Amino acid sequence: MAFLSFLKKGKKRSPGRESPDRGILVFENTSEVIRAENLLKSVGWRIRVVGPPPEIRTGCDLAIEFPLIEELNILRLLREGKLSPLQVVPVDRPLLQPVDLFQIKDFGRYMMVRAANMKLTVEKGTLTIVNVSGGGCPDVPYLAKEMVGKTLVEAPSPRDIGHTLCGYSLQMAYEEMKRRCSR
Amino acid sequence: MLAVVGTVPEEDFPLSTGPVHLDHDCIRIEGRSIPVNRGTPALLAAAIKAGENLGMSPPFAYLIGDTGLGRGSRRLYEHLAGCLGQTEFRAITFHYLLPDVDWHNRVLFAVEEMERRPILIADAGFMYAAKMSGQAESYDLFTPDVGELAFLADEEAPHPFYTRGFILHEDNRAPELIARAYEHHNGSRYLLVKGARDYVACSEGIEATIDRPVEEALEAIGGTGDTLTGIVSTLIVSGMAIRDAAIMAAKINRLAGKYAYPTPATQVMEVIRFIPRAMEVAIKSEDP
């Protein structure tokens, strides 16, 4: 879950705590959120992905929570990265957090990691991805098509080619699998 | 007739409507071919195989390409909102679409305009939208896996990605999660929960548990939940009561899995091939 944690720049806040000094950036789709998250974290901004509040949810939403006082700087950086949020909304209540529990199933020759509703299975000897299951968003069959049959090293990262929350969940499973396989 | 609504993993696949056929390892619609990998093509392939066994006509599909950006899903939602009211189907199964509450509601309005209300079945992204819209009780059957059941049970979660940690996704808590889903009005008339143990439930409680044969590897195989949804949809359209169809479909899917001698690396088409044999055995075992 390293990529979901706050970076160490500044004081760490506890999740779920009311944060009237924070805002959220709302984008057109999850892939733009992922690009923005990568960009902002790469230069050390203290941001995290969250679920938007109910009044602006549409169905498959992810947003970026950020320190409101840095709005202009962050928007400038996003513009430079050709990213334009649809809305910037101040938040004064706890927002939904992504699932951060993993379930591991050892099949002997194979290992399966589940994050939220997504499961990734790898042959332990070759690190080949043999199956992707679960999920309900339309990029899941696409991600499976692109990843199954390739090794963890060769396969594209779900973060790079996925567009939905199921894709994001698969990214979490993929990172956990890589972490476990590198031990 | 059964209608199936879903997406295929190609961004430029055009909106296609019509009967679907199985040709080796591909489904065919309007002269176009799509490999059966997982997702809606796997659901359709299973429905076709099950229907052939029962002498039924092939399912009618509404398909479009979408790799997750949602453009195809929105185009399909729009098409359905405009045309479903004038159609007639015994059942409609909604499957892989980008969850969108507003469009989901427009499609449901169109269903209400149909002369005879079809049996409504939802799985995958469309089930997420149905729950998030607060309309779960408008559906006759949801087919969640255990992770998705936890999402249905969490009255706060708009997507399985946000299911709160205290609602653990453990098979042995499924009865508790089913009760919680109904308590918060997030269950359809029946639930067919797929997992190490399959459950058929309604608001009164668990109606049946199916846990034989056991093939642990099936959980890892992408598409085995889709095949279950395809089989149960076909059995319902054949005239079977929803509860009985759900129990029978769970048995058939498990048997087809067993006959494929699966490993976690098995691909779903290898399971689909055994659906006819599994149906014969499951139906025979029900005969007095």
Interface residues (C-beta under 8 A of the other chain):
Chain A: N29 T30 S31 G51 P54 R57 T58 G59 C60 D61 L62 L96 Q97 P98 V99 D100 L101 Q103 K105 F107 R109 Y110 M112 R114 A116 N117 K119 T121 E123 V130 N131 V132 S133 G134 G135 G136 C137 P138 D139 V140 P141 Y142 L143 A144 K145 V148 G162 H163 T164 L165 C166 G167 Y168 S169
Chain B: T7 V8 P9 N37 R38 G39 T40 P41 D66 T67 G68 L69 G70 G72 S73 Y96 L97 L98 P99 D100 V101 D102 H104 D123 A124 G125 F126 M127 Y128 A129 M132 D145 G147 E148 F151 E156 A157 P158 H159 P160 F161 Y162 T163 G165 L168 H169 E216 A217 E219 A220 I221 G222 G223 T224 G225 T263 P264 A265 T266 Q267
